[in-house]
């Protein structure tokens, strides 16, 4: 029989990435966490954690991690069918570890989180990652659900279409006057105008440039991997940038930001994938997320 107190320690190390952080989470000493992992590895006669910065789970470590989460879900499903007794109320919070792209987290997804919180005693561990990269987190078992650009579900997961995030290219009026005084946007003028790029995974500025010019454009760019900083840099005239329309709609309507080429938007389709092994809990949560997205995202 597995000792679930030991599994709690394993789960904490995998989630937190270090023995010290796991110990702080569980309010015990790092040596106690280390002892739990050591006992598990001795009993199972296989390594479960690759020590490093951060610590990572081995194949068997991930398998145990997922098993521990599934036991948690089974217990919660059991309690949900019982009268609201003291025992049921004492089950504790269940932490949902989900992967979400930064722009969804900055726009429509918090509304879905608020509705999920109303379902029961949930806590949230959000992993912020580009929608093109989240499939690997799902495949490895790092998260139990997430927003992805992948239409086809990963084995063991169920996929639902959420809608699209609509991106527009905008800049400050002063920037437009400086770099596009005649209102002409082509390969030459765009190639001289500084752009803003969120990070090395962000392909939206180059996609938009190709969309309006019909060919790739090598634009000078500033890298600003902060949503607040990216927005501020755009408003301050440091460069033009790609933003979700529902994030900058007020600024565009007020004239604080101006579309470089009106109606030249890029739609990025998003899908929700969740593990089917988590049963009714994830089905209920996924229904809320999909319902929220359909109200807020272009379909």
DRENGU-891042 format. One record per residue (C-alpha): chain; residue in three letters; y negated, x, z negated. Coordinates in nm, 2 decimals, padded with zeros to 4 digits. Layout:
(rec "A" "ALA" (Y X Z))
...
This chain:
(rec "A" "UNK" (00.00 00.00 00.00))
(rec "A" "UNK" (-00.35 00.12 00.08))
(rec "A" "UNK" (-00.60 00.17 -00.20))
(rec "A" "UNK" (-00.90 -00.02 -00.09))
(rec "A" "UNK" (-01.13 00.16 -00.33))
(rec "A" "UNK" (-01.05 00.47 -00.13))
(rec "A" "UNK" (-01.12 00.29 00.19))
(rec "A" "UNK" (-01.46 00.19 00.07))
(rec "A" "UNK" (-01.54 00.56 00.03))
(rec "A" "UNK" (-01.41 00.64 00.38))
(rec "A" "UNK" (-01.61 00.36 00.53))
(rec "A" "UNK" (-01.93 00.48 00.36))
(rec "A" "UNK" (-01.89 00.83 00.48))
(rec "A" "UNK" (-01.84 00.71 00.84))
(rec "A" "UNK" (-02.14 00.48 00.83))
(rec "A" "UNK" (-02.37 00.72 00.65))
(rec "A" "UNK" (-02.26 01.04 00.82))
(rec "A" "UNK" (-02.24 01.25 00.50))
(rec "A" "UNK" (-02.07 01.27 00.16))
(rec "A" "UNK" (-02.40 01.28 -00.01))
(rec "A" "UNK" (-02.54 00.97 00.16))
(rec "A" "UNK" (-02.22 00.78 00.10))
(rec "A" "UNK" (-02.22 00.87 -00.27))
(rec "A" "UNK" (-02.58 00.74 -00.30))
(rec "A" "UNK" (-02.48 00.42 -00.12))
(rec "A" "UNK" (-02.19 00.36 -00.36))
(rec "A" "UNK" (-02.38 00.49 -00.67))
(rec "A" "UNK" (-02.12 00.76 -00.74))
(rec "A" "UNK" (-02.11 01.14 -00.72))
(rec "A" "UNK" (-02.05 01.33 -00.39))
(rec "A" "UNK" (-01.75 01.49 -00.56))
(rec "A" "UNK" (-01.60 01.15 -00.63))
(rec "A" "UNK" (-01.64 01.06 -00.26))
(rec "A" "UNK" (-01.48 01.39 -00.16))
(rec "A" "UNK" (-01.19 01.31 -00.39))
(rec "A" "UNK" (-01.14 00.97 -00.24))
(rec "A" "UNK" (-01.12 01.11 00.11))
(rec "A" "UNK" (-00.89 01.39 00.00))
(rec "A" "UNK" (-00.65 01.14 -00.17))
(rec "A" "UNK" (-00.64 00.92 00.14))
(rec "A" "UNK" (-00.58 01.22 00.37))
(rec "A" "UNK" (-00.30 01.35 00.14))
(rec "A" "UNK" (-00.13 01.01 00.12))
(rec "A" "UNK" (-00.15 00.95 00.50))
(rec "A" "UNK" (-00.08 01.32 00.58))
(rec "A" "UNK" (-00.35 01.34 00.84))
(rec "A" "UNK" (-00.72 01.43 00.86))
(rec "A" "UNK" (-00.96 01.13 00.86))
(rec "A" "UNK" (-01.30 01.29 00.85))
(rec "A" "UNK" (-01.43 01.58 01.06))
(rec "A" "UNK" (-01.67 01.76 00.82))
(rec "A" "UNK" (-02.00 01.84 00.98))
(rec "A" "UNK" (-02.36 01.73 01.02))
(rec "A" "UNK" (-02.31 01.44 01.07))
(rec "A" "UNK" (-01.95 01.38 00.95))
(rec "A" "UNK" (-01.74 01.20 01.20))
(rec "A" "UNK" (-01.42 01.01 01.18))
(rec "A" "UNK" (-01.10 01.12 01.35))
(rec "A" "UNK" (-00.90 00.87 01.56))
(rec "A" "UNK" (-00.70 00.76 01.25))
(rec "A" "UNK" (-01.02 00.76 01.04))
(rec "A" "UNK" (-01.17 00.51 01.28))
(rec "A" "UNK" (-00.86 00.30 01.28))
(rec "A" "UNK" (-00.88 00.28 00.90))
(rec "A" "UNK" (-01.25 00.21 00.91))
(rec "A" "UNK" (-01.19 -00.09 01.14))
(rec "A" "UNK" (-00.89 -00.21 00.92))
(rec "A" "UNK" (-01.12 -00.20 00.61))
(rec "A" "UNK" (-01.38 -00.41 00.79))
(rec "A" "UNK" (-01.12 -00.66 00.91))
(rec "A" "UNK" (-00.99 -00.70 00.56))
(rec "A" "UNK" (-01.35 -00.78 00.45))
(rec "A" "UNK" (-01.37 -01.04 00.72))
(rec "A" "UNK" (-01.04 -01.20 00.62))
(rec "A" "UNK" (-01.16 -01.23 00.26))
(rec "A" "UNK" (-01.49 -01.38 00.37))
(rec "A" "UNK" (-01.32 -01.63 00.60))
(rec "A" "UNK" (-01.09 -01.72 00.30))
(rec "A" "UNK" (-01.38 -01.77 00.06))
(rec "A" "UNK" (-01.58 -01.97 00.32))
(rec "A" "UNK" (-01.30 -02.24 00.32))
(rec "A" "UNK" (-01.31 -02.27 -00.06))
(rec "A" "UNK" (-01.53 -02.48 -00.29))
(rec "A" "UNK" (-01.84 -02.30 -00.40))
(rec "A" "UNK" (-01.69 -02.16 -00.71))
(rec "A" "UNK" (-01.80 -01.86 -00.91))
(rec "A" "UNK" (-01.53 -01.66 -00.75))
(rec "A" "UNK" (-01.64 -01.75 -00.40))
(rec "A" "UNK" (-02.00 -01.68 -00.48))
(rec "A" "UNK" (-01.90 -01.34 -00.62))
(rec "A" "UNK" (-01.76 -01.21 -00.29))
(rec "A" "UNK" (-02.07 -01.00 -00.22))
(rec "A" "UNK" (-02.27 -00.93 00.09))
(rec "A" "UNK" (-02.11 -00.84 00.41))
(rec "A" "UNK" (-02.29 -00.57 00.61))
(rec "A" "UNK" (-02.31 -00.63 00.99))
(rec "A" "UNK" (-02.33 -00.30 01.18))
(rec "A" "UNK" (-02.47 -00.39 01.52))
(rec "A" "UNK" (-02.62 -00.19 01.81))
(rec "A" "UNK" (-02.95 -00.32 01.95))
(rec "A" "UNK" (-03.19 -00.17 02.20))
(rec "A" "UNK" (-03.53 -00.10 02.07))
(rec "A" "UNK" (-03.72 -00.34 02.29))
(rec "A" "UNK" (-03.50 -00.64 02.18))
(rec "A" "UNK" (-03.55 -00.54 01.82))
(rec "A" "UNK" (-03.92 -00.53 01.88))
(rec "A" "UNK" (-03.93 -00.88 02.05))
(rec "A" "UNK" (-03.67 -01.15 02.03))
(rec "A" "UNK" (-03.38 -01.02 01.82))
(rec "A" "UNK" (-03.54 -01.05 01.47))
(rec "A" "UNK" (-03.55 -01.43 01.52))
(rec "A" "UNK" (-03.17 -01.42 01.57))
(rec "A" "UNK" (-03.13 -01.20 01.26))
(rec "A" "UNK" (-03.32 -01.45 01.05))
(rec "A" "UNK" (-03.09 -01.73 01.16))
(rec "A" "UNK" (-02.78 -01.52 01.09))
(rec "A" "UNK" (-02.91 -01.45 00.74))
(rec "A" "UNK" (-02.92 -01.83 00.69))
(rec "A" "UNK" (-02.54 -01.85 00.75))
(rec "A" "UNK" (-02.45 -01.66 00.44))
(rec "A" "UNK" (-02.47 -01.35 00.23))
(rec "A" "UNK" (-02.53 -01.09 00.51))
(rec "A" "UNK" (-02.69 -00.75 00.52))
(rec "A" "UNK" (-02.77 -00.56 00.84))
(rec "A" "UNK" (-02.72 -00.21 00.96))
(rec "A" "UNK" (-02.89 -00.19 01.29))
(rec "A" "UNK" (-02.81 00.11 01.52))
(rec "A" "UNK" (-03.10 00.14 01.77))
(rec "A" "UNK" (-02.97 00.26 02.10))
(rec "A" "UNK" (-03.04 00.22 02.47))
(rec "A" "UNK" (-02.85 -00.08 02.61))
(rec "A" "UNK" (-02.69 00.15 02.87))
(rec "A" "UNK" (-02.54 00.36 02.59))
(rec "A" "UNK" (-02.41 00.10 02.34))
(rec "A" "UNK" (-02.08 00.04 02.52))
(rec "A" "UNK" (-01.96 00.38 02.39))
(rec "A" "UNK" (-02.05 00.28 02.03))
(rec "A" "UNK" (-01.85 -00.04 02.07))
(rec "A" "UNK" (-01.55 00.14 02.22))
(rec "A" "UNK" (-01.55 00.40 01.94))
(rec "A" "UNK" (-01.57 00.14 01.67))
(rec "A" "UNK" (-01.91 00.26 01.54))
(rec "A" "UNK" (-02.04 -00.10 01.55))
(rec "A" "UNK" (-01.87 -00.44 01.56))
(rec "A" "UNK" (-02.11 -00.59 01.81))
(rec "A" "UNK" (-02.41 -00.50 02.02))
(rec "A" "UNK" (-02.64 -00.56 02.31))
(rec "A" "UNK" (-02.54 -00.38 02.62))
(rec "A" "UNK" (-02.61 -00.37 02.99))
(rec "A" "UNK" (-02.24 -00.39 03.07))
(rec "A" "UNK" (-02.13 -00.73 03.20))
(rec "A" "UNK" (-01.75 -00.66 03.17))
(rec "A" "UNK" (-01.62 -00.68 02.81))
(rec "A" "UNK" (-01.47 -00.37 02.66))
(rec "A" "UNK" (-01.10 -00.42 02.56))
(rec "A" "UNK" (-01.09 -00.62 02.24))
(rec "A" "UNK" (-01.44 -00.75 02.28))
(rec "A" "UNK" (-01.59 -01.07 02.42))
(rec "A" "UNK" (-01.91 -01.06 02.63))
(rec "A" "UNK" (-02.18 -01.33 02.67))
(rec "A" "UNK" (-02.49 -01.32 02.89))
(rec "A" "UNK" (-02.81 -01.32 02.69))
(rec "A" "UNK" (-03.08 -01.32 02.96))
(rec "A" "UNK" (-03.31 -01.05 03.09))
(rec "A" "UNK" (-03.59 -00.85 02.94))
(rec "A" "UNK" (-03.87 -00.86 03.19))
(rec "A" "UNK" (-04.07 -00.54 03.21))
(rec "A" "UNK" (-04.42 -00.50 03.36))
(rec "A" "UNK" (-04.63 -00.19 03.44))
(rec "A" "UNK" (-04.96 -00.19 03.26))
(rec "A" "UNK" (-05.25 00.03 03.17))
(rec "A" "UNK" (-05.59 00.01 03.01))
(rec "A" "UNK" (-05.89 -00.10 03.23))
(rec "A" "UNK" (-06.05 00.24 03.18))
(rec "A" "UNK" (-05.73 00.41 03.31))
(rec "A" "UNK" (-05.72 00.18 03.61))
(rec "A" "UNK" (-06.08 00.26 03.69))
(rec "A" "UNK" (-06.02 00.63 03.66))
(rec "A" "UNK" (-05.69 00.67 03.86))
(rec "A" "UNK" (-05.70 00.36 04.09))
(rec "A" "UNK" (-06.07 00.30 04.15))
(rec "A" "UNK" (-06.00 00.14 04.49))
(rec "A" "UNK" (-05.71 -00.06 04.37))
(rec "A" "UNK" (-05.47 00.12 04.60))
(rec "A" "UNK" (-05.13 00.21 04.45))
(rec "A" "UNK" (-04.91 00.42 04.68))
(rec "A" "UNK" (-04.71 00.74 04.68))
(rec "A" "UNK" (-05.03 00.96 04.67))
(rec "A" "UNK" (-05.23 00.77 04.40))
(rec "A" "UNK" (-04.93 00.70 04.18))
(rec "A" "UNK" (-04.81 01.07 04.22))
(rec "A" "UNK" (-05.14 01.18 04.06))
(rec "A" "UNK" (-05.16 00.92 03.78))
(rec "A" "UNK" (-05.00 01.01 03.44))
(rec "A" "UNK" (-04.72 00.78 03.33))
(rec "A" "UNK" (-04.55 00.72 02.99))
(rec "A" "UNK" (-04.18 00.75 02.94))
(rec "A" "UNK" (-04.00 00.64 02.62))
(rec "A" "UNK" (-03.72 00.90 02.63))
(rec "A" "UNK" (-03.49 01.09 02.86))
(rec "A" "UNK" (-03.27 00.77 02.90))
(rec "A" "UNK" (-03.57 00.56 03.01))
(rec "A" "UNK" (-03.55 00.51 03.39))
(rec "A" "UNK" (-03.79 00.21 03.41))
(rec "A" "UNK" (-04.10 00.40 03.52))
(rec "A" "UNK" (-03.92 00.57 03.81))
(rec "A" "UNK" (-03.75 00.24 03.91))
(rec "A" "UNK" (-04.08 00.06 03.92))
(rec "A" "UNK" (-04.24 00.34 04.12))
(rec "A" "UNK" (-03.97 00.32 04.38))
(rec "A" "UNK" (-04.00 -00.06 04.38))
(rec "A" "UNK" (-04.37 -00.06 04.47))
(rec "A" "UNK" (-04.37 00.24 04.69))
(rec "A" "UNK" (-04.03 00.21 04.87))
(rec "A" "UNK" (-03.93 00.56 04.77))
(rec "A" "UNK" (-03.90 00.79 04.47))
(rec "A" "UNK" (-04.23 00.91 04.33))
(rec "A" "UNK" (-04.26 01.22 04.12))
(rec "A" "UNK" (-04.52 01.11 03.86))
(rec "A" "UNK" (-04.65 01.33 03.58))
(rec "A" "UNK" (-04.53 01.18 03.25))
(rec "A" "UNK" (-04.58 01.20 02.88))
(rec "A" "UNK" (-04.27 01.15 02.66))
(rec "A" "UNK" (-04.34 00.91 02.36))
(rec "A" "UNK" (-04.02 00.80 02.18))
(rec "A" "UNK" (-04.20 00.55 01.95))
(rec "A" "UNK" (-04.26 00.19 02.03))
(rec "A" "UNK" (-04.59 00.18 01.84))
(rec "A" "UNK" (-04.70 00.52 01.98))
(rec "A" "UNK" (-04.60 00.42 02.33))
(rec "A" "UNK" (-04.81 00.10 02.31))
(rec "A" "UNK" (-05.10 00.28 02.16))
(rec "A" "UNK" (-05.09 00.56 02.42))
(rec "A" "UNK" (-05.10 00.29 02.69))
(rec "A" "UNK" (-05.40 00.12 02.53))
(rec "A" "UNK" (-05.58 00.45 02.48))
(rec "A" "UNK" (-05.55 00.53 02.85))
(rec "A" "UNK" (-05.31 00.83 02.82))
(rec "A" "UNK" (-05.09 00.68 03.09))
(rec "A" "UNK" (-04.94 00.37 03.25))
(rec "A" "UNK" (-04.62 00.24 03.10))
(rec "A" "UNK" (-04.34 -00.02 03.13))
(rec "A" "UNK" (-04.34 -00.28 02.85))
(rec "A" "UNK" (-04.15 -00.60 02.79))
(rec "A" "UNK" (-04.37 -00.89 02.91))
(rec "A" "UNK" (-04.32 -01.09 02.59))
(rec "A" "UNK" (-04.45 -00.78 02.40))
(rec "A" "UNK" (-04.77 -00.73 02.59))
(rec "A" "UNK" (-04.85 -01.08 02.71))
(rec "A" "UNK" (-05.14 -01.13 02.47))
(rec "A" "UNK" (-05.29 -00.79 02.57))
(rec "A" "UNK" (-05.26 -00.88 02.94))
(rec "A" "UNK" (-05.42 -01.22 02.89))
(rec "A" "UNK" (-05.71 -01.08 02.69))
(rec "A" "UNK" (-05.77 -00.80 02.94))
(rec "A" "UNK" (-05.69 -00.52 02.70))
(rec "A" "UNK" (-05.41 -00.42 02.93))
(rec "A" "UNK" (-05.39 -00.47 03.31))
(rec "A" "UNK" (-05.09 -00.50 03.54))
(rec "A" "UNK" (-05.09 -00.22 03.80))
(rec "A" "UNK" (-04.94 -00.45 04.06))
(rec "A" "UNK" (-04.93 -00.82 03.95))
(rec "A" "UNK" (-04.58 -00.98 03.96))
(rec "A" "UNK" (-04.40 -00.65 04.03))
(rec "A" "UNK" (-04.17 -00.68 03.73))
(rec "A" "UNK" (-03.82 -00.54 03.66))
(rec "A" "UNK" (-03.56 -00.76 03.50))
(rec "A" "UNK" (-03.30 -00.59 03.29))
(rec "A" "UNK" (-02.99 -00.81 03.22))
(rec "A" "UNK" (-02.86 -00.80 02.87))
(rec "A" "UNK" (-02.51 -00.89 02.74))
(rec "A" "UNK" (-02.38 -00.95 02.39))
(rec "A" "UNK" (-02.04 -00.80 02.31))
(rec "A" "UNK" (-01.85 -00.86 01.98))
(rec "A" "UNK" (-01.51 -00.77 01.86))
(rec "A" "UNK" (-01.27 -01.06 01.88))
(rec "A" "UNK" (-01.08 -00.93 01.58))
(rec "A" "UNK" (-01.35 -01.05 01.34))
(rec "A" "UNK" (-01.27 -01.42 01.40))
(rec "A" "UNK" (-01.49 -01.71 01.30))
(rec "A" "UNK" (-01.77 -01.50 01.14))
(rec "A" "UNK" (-01.85 -01.32 01.46))
(rec "A" "UNK" (-01.81 -01.63 01.67))
(rec "A" "UNK" (-02.07 -01.81 01.46))
(rec "A" "UNK" (-02.30 -01.52 01.46))
(rec "A" "UNK" (-02.27 -01.47 01.84))
(rec "A" "UNK" (-02.34 -01.84 01.91))
(rec "A" "UNK" (-02.67 -01.80 01.71))
(rec "A" "UNK" (-02.76 -01.48 01.90))
(rec "A" "UNK" (-02.69 -01.63 02.24))
(rec "A" "UNK" (-02.88 -01.96 02.16))
(rec "A" "UNK" (-03.18 -01.76 02.04))
(rec "A" "UNK" (-03.18 -01.54 02.35))
(rec "A" "UNK" (-03.17 -01.84 02.59))
(rec "A" "UNK" (-03.49 -01.97 02.43))
(rec "A" "UNK" (-03.68 -01.64 02.45))
(rec "A" "UNK" (-03.55 -01.45 02.75))
(rec "A" "UNK" (-03.57 -01.53 03.13))
(rec "A" "UNK" (-03.23 -01.66 03.24))
